[in-house]
Amino acid sequence: DQAGLDAARRRSNLAGAFAAAPCGQASVVVVDDLVTTGATAAACSEALLRAGAATVVTVTACRADRRSRGRCPG
């Protein structure tokens, strides 16, 4: 659970949490519904790059705005 953790703690909490099967030189798209600090997307991307992905791109539907107390603006 990442709720209540700051960015540094989120990164630490996810260190080594994801693994990927070897994927050759594939280009991979990571889809995340909500980005708060980016820690989950970064951890997924790191695992994919370690597995051999040539390129990793993250696409997200919404980025949390801390000024709106974590709710998506608009």
Residue pairs with C-beta under 8 A, 6 or more apart in sequence:
2 10
2 13
2 14
2 36
2 39
2 40
5 13
6 37
7 37
7 38
7 39
10 36
10 37
10 39
10 40
11 37
11 39
11 42
11 43
13 39
14 39
14 40
14 42
14 43
15 43
17 43
18 43
18 44
18 46
18 47
19 47
19 51
20 47
20 48
20 50
20 51
20 53
21 51
22 51
22 52
23 48
23 51
23 52
23 53
24 52
25 52
25 53
25 54
26 52
26 53
26 54
27 53
27 54
27 55
27 56
27 57
28 48
28 53
28 55
28 56
28 57
29 56
29 57
29 58
29 59
30 41
30 44
30 45
30 48
30 56
30 57
30 58
30 59
31 58
31 59
31 60
32 40
32 41
32 58
32 59
32 60
32 61
33 60
33 61
33 62
34 60
34 61
34 62
34 63
34 64
34 72
35 41
35 58
35 60
35 62
35 63
35 64
36 63
36 64
36 70
41 58
41 60
44 56
44 58
45 56
45 58
48 56
49 56
62 72
63 72
64 70
64 71
64 72
65 71
65 72
65 73
